[in-house]
Amino acid sequence: MATKNMDAAKKNKADEFYTQLSDIEAELRHYKEQFYGKTVLCNCDDPYESNFFKYFAMNFNHLGLKKLIATCYAPSPIAYTQLSLFDDEKVITANKRKAYKIEITQIGDYNGDGATDLVDVDLLLKNKENALSFLNEDGDFRSEECINLLKEADVVVTNPPFSLFREYVAQLIEYNKNFIIIGNTNALTYKEIFHLFKENKIRTGNTKFNVGMYFSVPNDFEKYHKIENGKKYVRVSTTCWFTSLPVNKHNEFLTLYKHYSPEEYPHYDNYNAINVDKATDIPCDYVGEMGVPITFLDKYNPDQFEIVALGIVGSINFTCEKKMEILKDGVPTGQYTINAKGTLYKKYNPSTDTKPPAFRDCETGTLYSSIYARIIIRRKQQ
Ligand SMILES: C[S@@+](CC[C@H](N)C(=O)[O-])C[C@H]1O[C@@H](n2cnc3c(N)ncnc32)[C@H](O)[C@@H]1O
């Protein structure tokens, strides 16, 4: 129980990773036309802390937005850390926080300096009563009033709490909303998310996959990777953008230049597909199913390939059920498994495999390498 609680606490820490403006700008600059005349909702975003809100407020006129809505989640540890907005709000105390929303339908040059920027947003919020209002509930994206805001939105853009990622995406799909959101690349292998890739309802964004991003974290975080200008940052190497909107790279055809040979592309022993170690090595002349690394999804063009399944038990049916001894660093452990713990496997080849074998067939003594994290794909006829 204690371990479970600790795991949950660790997992929920990632719910408080705040996105840098530079990362948001780098991704969102690719969608300018998609925002024109649209209502954008940032529904996990304390407007005074969130760079998503800042980005859209600063670019409101440039993007030609119809409306910008941001909602703050009252239990968030950073809510109300910027109290200037509430100078006159005597009802609010640190232990009785209320969630609020900001809705903007226009931003003018209120200070007359010839530009519309965050100073104007600040003036707008201080002077126009309608822009800011309190929510009755706590700002949970699943609450009824937040769902009503979702219904009003055309595009949802945010970095949602990682621990609620499945639920968050399911809600976007349920309400048929376009979205551009940040998530962990591990989410690609969640059954529900993978299914959306298969149905072409989600794709990776423009930012290079798995390059990692630094997120700012609350000051009381003890583990962090750097401090800049007094702010703590955590680096997450497995981060990517997920979107329902078109992304050019997913319309590009991968240039396939390699030719199939049984030596270079061995078959799995428990599923009828060949193993391909890099997406760029996909053979141009193989028509059957192929197992490729998860990173393939960042290059996936639905006109070129069909996604068949995830290469794990439950997603595909394995064709044999061998009893095998588990090896650790190639050495027998005295522990046994049926079907390689539910992963794909192929015969161990000492001249090409860089890792020692993972399993040994109890009957024949044949050695096998297990192949993790594969997606089964097939080329479409062109
Ligand atoms: C990963 S942080 C990102 C914050 C902001 N979107 C950004 O990118 O900087 C997720 C935020 O969602 C808030 N949050 C957690 N659970 C939530 C919920 N159920 N509904 C809405 N927001 C929630 C967290 O407190 C946190 O502020």
PDBQT file of the ligand as one rigid body, heavy atoms in Angstrom, charges set to zero:
ROOT
HETATM    1  C1  LIG A 401       1.236  19.244 -16.479  1.00  0.00    +0.000 C 
HETATM    2  S1  LIG A 401       0.546  20.656 -15.680  1.00  0.00    +0.000 S 
HETATM    3  C2  LIG A 401       0.543  21.779 -17.011  1.00  0.00    +0.000 C 
HETATM    4  C3  LIG A 401       0.023  23.121 -16.693  1.00  0.00    +0.000 C 
HETATM    5  C4  LIG A 401      -0.125  24.017 -17.930  1.00  0.00    +0.000 C 
HETATM    6  N1  LIG A 401      -1.105  23.450 -18.820  1.00  0.00    +0.000 N 
HETATM    7  C5  LIG A 401       1.210  24.127 -18.618  1.00  0.00    +0.000 C 
HETATM    8  O1  LIG A 401       1.415  23.454 -19.617  1.00  0.00    +0.000 OA
HETATM    9  O2  LIG A 401       2.067  24.867 -18.154  1.00  0.00    +0.000 OA
HETATM   10  C6  LIG A 401      -1.154  20.158 -15.534  1.00  0.00    +0.000 C 
HETATM   11  C7  LIG A 401      -2.039  21.146 -14.804  1.00  0.00    +0.000 C 
HETATM   12  O3  LIG A 401      -3.353  20.594 -14.691  1.00  0.00    +0.000 OA
HETATM   13  C8  LIG A 401      -3.817  20.768 -13.350  1.00  0.00    +0.000 C 
HETATM   14  N2  LIG A 401      -4.769  19.698 -13.075  1.00  0.00    +0.000 N 
HETATM   15  C9  LIG A 401      -4.593  18.548 -12.375  1.00  0.00    +0.000 A 
HETATM   16  N3  LIG A 401      -5.732  17.856 -12.354  1.00  0.00    +0.000 NA
HETATM   17  C10 LIG A 401      -6.645  18.556 -13.059  1.00  0.00    +0.000 A 
HETATM   18  C11 LIG A 401      -8.015  18.359 -13.380  1.00  0.00    +0.000 A 
HETATM   19  N4  LIG A 401      -8.644  17.274 -12.973  1.00  0.00    +0.000 N 
HETATM   20  N5  LIG A 401      -8.646  19.289 -14.115  1.00  0.00    +0.000 NA
HETATM   21  C12 LIG A 401      -7.998  20.401 -14.551  1.00  0.00    +0.000 A 
HETATM   22  N6  LIG A 401      -6.702  20.643 -14.272  1.00  0.00    +0.000 NA
HETATM   23  C13 LIG A 401      -6.043  19.740 -13.536  1.00  0.00    +0.000 A 
HETATM   24  C14 LIG A 401      -2.545  20.673 -12.520  1.00  0.00    +0.000 C 
HETATM   25  O4  LIG A 401      -2.731  21.250 -11.239  1.00  0.00    +0.000 OA
HETATM   26  C15 LIG A 401      -1.588  21.466 -13.407  1.00  0.00    +0.000 C 
HETATM   27  O5  LIG A 401      -1.704  22.834 -13.170  1.00  0.00    +0.000 OA
ENDROOT
TORSDOF 0
